């Protein structure tokens, strides 16, 4: 089977695939062997009826569809590879006006949307200003303050609760005279001012002390997730057990010994500065590299098939849904919170999806133009890094990679090397 290109324009290609009568017969026989157990024929055990008998009972074309699927499954990938096409959508088939028959050669015309052929311009010598990120003493102090807060301890205090304090309390919620489900708790820990509870609840506990009993009056939001409570007024009968404040450690040598491997705060601050400077350098390079790629992107306008953008938007939509699930949410809840439909959210993803597709095509074209390849050493290094990340043996990880995963890995390496190449050719002031 030798494919013949008929036309290729506007990101659409059409080509023919010719099959002989012998090709068709072999595919029919394979289809029969695969599907014969599905047919019941009087006088024969299931799966033992001859092909001619099955065709006589169910129709001569009973195996045509499966045979065509087999021919196309084998021939299509070879055809697009031979013609150098990169399909981005499912193909459509046209068998013409001639009736498909056994014992006859036939030709099918395949039409498919393909990725555009991109010739990238102006990707060498891109001029940008280097993004500089300076580290000062204030940055070091902020990092220390973060560590102080992380190592703070709660200490019981004999005073009334203030904003930022942590209280332990019991509460029971009522709408009218009826106590509602889910509105009761014992020894509940609550940071006042955290916004954990519904609006107005935490503020009313400020000024309460250990042993105090108080009624908290609130109104549930109109969009509250429990419909039976949405928009309703409620009273929470509360009892405070204790009030605690956060006690921050002093920033001294003892603090350094407790939270680091250093004996003095001076040594510890020096280490913090060194790490922040390293991060700043990496961030500067990352942002400068992005500035270079933005200029290359702006210089190359590409006509991208709509299906590629839609597929990318679908992928982003799925990724976003997965991220929400990690936070105990789903798209439906998120949509309700924003008062938008899921379709609205998907539409908002389209501009970013288009940019991602165009950027990927540009980078792939540079990789092709510069013959950038993923070497065996590149692949081994990537595998070692992934194995370390997932705490797996390298050989075990390699065993999990099929041909498709390996192809994605190689392409990802090529893309990153292409970006590094563009960056290496840039003029950075």
N, C-alpha and C positions, 0 to 999 in steps of 0.2 A: 504494500500500500504506500503510494507516494502522494503526499498532499500537494495540491496546487493552489497557490494564492490567487484569488479572483480580484480582490480589491482591498485596500487599506487606507481609510481616510476618516478624519474626525473621531479618532480613537475607537474606530470600529473596523474589524477585519472579517473578511469572508473568504473561505477556502473550501475546496472540494476534497473529499475522501472517497476513493474508488475501491470497491470490494469485488472480488471475483465470486462466481457461483460456488467455487470450492471453499472460499473463506466463509461464506454464509452457511454452507452445509456443515462445516466443522463446528461452527458456533451453534447451529441448531442441535447437533448431536450432543454437545456439551450441555446445552440448556435442558435437553431431555434427561440426561443422566442426573443432573442436579435437581430437577423438578418432578421426576416421575413418581416419587413417593406421595405426592399430593393428590394423585388421581386414583379413583376407584373404577375398575372395569370388571364387569361380570365375567367369571370364568378364570380370572387371574388374581393371584395374591397381590396385595398392595405393593406397588413398586416394581412389579414383575411384568406388567403389560408392555408389549412391544410398542415402539414409537409410532408405527403406522396405525396400530389399533387405537391409540390415544388420539392421534390426529384425525382419524376417521370419526370418532365419537364426539370430540370437542371442537373440531375444525382444524383445517390444515395449517392455519396461522397461530395455533395455540402457543407455540414456542417462539414465534417471531420476535415479540417484545424482549424476551430474555436474551435471545441470540443477538439482537441489535445492541442491547446494553453491554453484552460481553465484547462485541466488536469495537464499540465506542470506548469502553473502558480501557481496552488495550491500545487502540489506535490513536485516540485523541491526545494523550500526553506526548506521544512520539511525534504526532503531527505538529503541535504547537512548538515543540522543541526544534524540529527540523526547520520550521519557518521563522524561528526566532521571535515568536509572539509571547507576550506576557498577559494572559487573560486575567481579568479582574471581576468577572461575573460569570454566571452560568450561561453556557452556549445555547443557541436555538438551532434546530435541525430542520432542513427542508429536503424531502425525498423527491421533489418534483411531481409531475403528473403521472409518471409511469407507476403501475401497480407492482408492489414488491412480490416477487414470486421465487419459489425454489427453482434451482437450475439456471438462474439468470444473474449476470453481473449487475451491479447497481452502483450509483453514485449519490452521495449525500452532500449537500451544501451546508456548511457550518458557519454561523454568524455569531461573533462574540465581541464584547467590549474589551479593549486591551488598554494597558497602561500607556500613557503617551511617551513618545521618544523625546527625551530631554537632552538638549545640548546646552550645557551651562556656560554662561559668559561671566566675565569679571569676577572670578573666584580666586585669582592670584593678585597679590599686591594690594589687598583691601586695606585702606587707611582708617585707623581708629585711634582714639586716645585710650591709654591704659587706665583701667579703673583701679584707683588706689584706695585701700582701706587701712587707715592708721590705727594703731592700738595705743591708748593712753592710760594714765593711772585710774581714770574714772571707770574704764572698762574692766580693769583688774578688780576695783572695788565692787562693781556690780556682780562680778562672778563670786567674790567672797560673800556678798550679801545673799546671793542665791544659796550658797552652801550653808550660811548661818540659818536661813529659814528652813532648809532641808533637815538641819540637825536640831531644830528647836524642840523643846519639850513642853508638854502641858502641865501647868502647876495650878492646883486648886487655890482659889483666893476667897477671902472673907469680905466680899463687897458685892454690890449690885452689878449685874451684867452690862457690859459695854459692847459697842460695835466691834466685831473682830474676835470677841471671846467665844469659847466653846461651852455650850451648856448641855447637860444631860437631863432629859425630861420624859414624862409620861403625858400622853394626850389622847383625848377622845373627841371625835368630830360629830356634830349634830346639825341637821337641817330641820329647823323647827324643833319639834320634840323628839324626832326620830334620829337615832344614831345610824350613820351610813357605813356601809362596808368599805374596808380599806382605810378608814380614817382613825384607826386606833394603833398606838404603839407604846411600848414600855422601854425605859432607859435608852431612848433615842438620842444619839449624839448629833448636835446641830451647831454649825459655825454661824454665828450671827453676822449678817451682811453678805453671806455667800450666794444668796439667791437660790438656794436649794428648794425652799418651800415656795408656795404661791405668794404673789405680791401682798405685802402688808403683814404677813405672819411674823417674820423674824423681827421686824421693827418694833412690834408690840411687846416682845420679850425683853427688850432693852430696859434696864431698870429693875428687873426681877432678880431676886437672890435665892440662895439655897433654902428650900422649904416653902417657898412662896407658891401659892395657887392663883392662877389668873385665867380669865377668859379672853381668848383671842377671836376677834370678829373679822371675818374676811368675806370677800365675794370672789367666787371662782371665775376665771376668765371665760368669755363667751365661747372660745375655741378649745376649752378644756377637753382632754381626751376622753374623760368619762362623761357621756352625754347626759346622764341623770343628774350630774352636778354642775354642768356648764351654765354659767351666768347666775347661779344661785348663791344666796347669802348663807354663811355657816358660822357656827361657834365651835371653837376648839377649847375644851376644858383642859388646862395644862397644869402640871405640877413640876416644879424645878427641883432636881436633886442636888446639882452642884454647878458651880461656875468655875471655869478654868481659863487662864490666860497663857499665851505663848511666851515662853522665856527663851530668849535668844542667847547663845553662848558668846562670850567675849572673844574678839579676834586677837588672840595672843599665841604664844608658843604652845600652850597646852591644846589649844584648838587645832593648830597645825599637826600636832602629834596624833590627835584623835581622828582626823579626817584624811590624813595623807601619810606618806612615807618620810616626811621631813621633820626635823627636830625644832626648827624655828619658823616663825611666821615670815621672816624675810626670805628664807629659802623657798617656802611654799609660794609666796607671791611671785618670786622669780620664775618658778615653774609654770604658774598660771599664765604669766605674761608670755613666756615662750610658746605655750600651747595656743594662746589666742593669736599670737603673731603668725604661727603656722596656719591656723584656720583662716586668718585674714588674707594671707598670701594665696591660699587655695581658692578662696572666694573671689579675690581680685582676678585671678586667672580665669575662673569660671565665667565671671561676668564680662570680662574682656572678650573671651571666646564667643559668648553669646552676642556681643556687639558686632563681632566680625560676621557671624552667621546671619544676623539680622540684615546686614548690608548685602550679603550675597542673595538672601531671600528677596529683598526689595528690588534687586537688579534683574531678577528672572521671573517673568510672568508665565505661568503654565496653565494650559487649558486642561483641567482635571475632570475625568468622567464623574458624573454625579454619584454613581454607585460606589465609587471609592470613598467619597466623603461620607456617604450614608453608612457604609461599613465601619469607618473609623468612629463615627458618632455612636454607633451601636456598641462598639467596643468600649468607648469612654463611658457610656451609660452603664454598662455592666460593671466596669471597674468602680464607678462611683457608688453603685448599689452595694458592691462588696465592702467598700470602705465604710458605708453607713452601717452595715451589719456588724462590723467590729465595734461600733459605738452603741449597739443595741437598738438601732433604728432600721427602717426600711424606706423605700422610695415613696410609698403611700403616705407614711407618717411625715416624711420630709416635705412632700408636696402640700399636705394639709397645713403644715406649719408656715410655709411660704405663701399659702393661698394661691398655688399654681397647680396645673395639671402636669402629669408626667410627660405629656407631649410638649408642653411649654418648656420644661427643663431640657428635653432632648433638642428642641429647636435652638435653645441658647448655647448648646454645645457645638452647633454646626460651624460657626466661624473658626473656632479653635481647631475643630476636626479638619477643616479645609487647609488651615495653615500647617498642621502636622503632616498631612498627606503631601502637600507641595514641598515641604522641607525634606521629607524622606526621599522624594523623587530627585530633588536637587543633589542631595548627598550621595545617593546611589549612582547618579550620573557622573559625579566627580570620581567616585571609586572606580567606575568603569573606564573613564577617560584616562585616569592615571594608573590603571592596571593594579589597583590596590587589592591585595589578597590577604586572606587569613592563613598564616603559616601554621604548620604543625606545632611550632613552639608557642604561637599565639593561643591556639586551641588548648594546649596542655596547661598553659598558665591560667587561662580562664577557668578550666575545669578544676584546677587546684584551688583557686580562689572560691569557687562555688562550693566545693567539698568542705572547705574550712568554714564557710558561712553556715552550711547546713549540718556541720559536724558529721560528715560522712567520709568513708574511704573513697579515694578518687576512682578506683576501678569499679566500685559499686555504683557510683554516680554515672560513670560512662555507660554501664550496663543498662541504665534507665533511659538513655537517649536513643530514640529511634531516628530514622532518616529525616523526618520532618523537623524534629527538635534540633538535630545537628545542622540542618540547613538554616534554621533561625539563628542558631549560635554563630555560625560562620558569617551570616549577613550582618548580625549585630557587631561583630568584631570589625568587619569591613567598614561599616558606617562610622564607628568611633575612630578608626584609623584615618578615614577620609576627612573627618572634622579636624583631627590633629594636623593633617596635611594642610588644609586650608588655613588653619591658624598659624602654622609654621611659615607660610608664604605671605602673611599679612605684614603691613608696615605699621608698627605700634609706636606711637609718639609718647 
